Amino acid sequence: MPSITALLHTHNDALRLGRALEMLFPCDEIVIIDYDSNDGTSEVAREYGAKILSAGAGMPNLQTIRGEWIFSLDPRESVTEALAASLYEWKLEAIPANVRAFAVYRREETVEGWIANPIAQTRLVRADWNRWAGKFPEPDAAAVALEGELLHFVFP
């Protein structure tokens, strides 16, 4: 069964981090890369058993990640129950060796409400993935979309 490491980048996200971490039960490990937070972000992360790495002068070495796959999300996002179930089912399936990435649908909240059509984004990649666009994997046209959604909130 493949293992998943959830990877989040934080900076003063104590108010919203719990919501993001609450639904990560399909993940085997949670890694937080923190950019000098001073608001209790680390304490919230520890409550959920997350490993905290300091960004300090740059991106820390990700070789300490145990998972075979990395699931990237933002502290303003939360996994829906449908996506969590999809991740559990995904872990039980045989994944072809040539599949390197999976996409999830991201639904965004605005001040007027939720955007109607979610956008598929590459978020679940093999741990040896080397194409990153900042904090997230670069889009991969071949990424297979998983069922369920990732909700992106405007407010904490």
Secondary structure, DSSP 8 states (H G I E B T S, - for coil): ---EEEEEEESS-HHHHHHHHHT-TT-SEEEEEESS--SSHHHHHHHTT-EEEE-TTS---GGG---SEEEE--TTEEE-HHHHHHHHHHHHS---TT--EEEEEEEEEETTEE-SS-EEEEEEEETT---EETTEE---TT-EEEEEEEEE-S--
